[in-house]
Amino acid sequence: MATANRNLSEYNKDFVPNGADFKIGIVVSEWNENITLNLLEGAKQTLLDNGVPASNILVRFVPGAFELPLGAQYLLESTYVDGVIVIGCVIQGETKHFDFVCQGVTQGIMDLNLKHNRPVAFCLLTDTNEQQSIDRSGGKHGNKGVECAVACLKMIELKNSFQ
């Protein structure tokens, strides 16, 4: 398991760009909000800790994980953001619904990265049970929102290095 004995919230701030000039959109699923709101807090705090002004963090909510790609597309097309973080949580049940939702969201986010040529960071937990999601949203494995915020900042810096 990739997160075994690993805290996702640990990173070296020396290797993260200062986001003072960045505008970041965050799209959050309301489904499993006990998880997604923790991920949101981790992402927001990381952006603030790395210089992104609070006024440059734009948060929008969508009903569920499947709506994340469209919510991100609305952000990318309606306002200028340097990058977007999508936050959701899908917990496996007894039907194939889990597989279809995870596949659809994953493909949708990849398509947005390529279509808009701006980073869309993938903070979608796809866990077998609720405890695994708790462990990755502020529990023993840290907070995946932190990791995705760092990834978004690094990808914006990478894109800017080519201009």
Beta strands, then each sheet from edge to edge (+ up, - down):
strand 1: 24-29
strand 2: 57-62
strand 3: 83-91
strand 4: 120-127
strand 5: 137-139
strand 6: 142-143
sheet 1: 2+ 1+ 3+ 4+
sheet 2: 5+ 6-
end
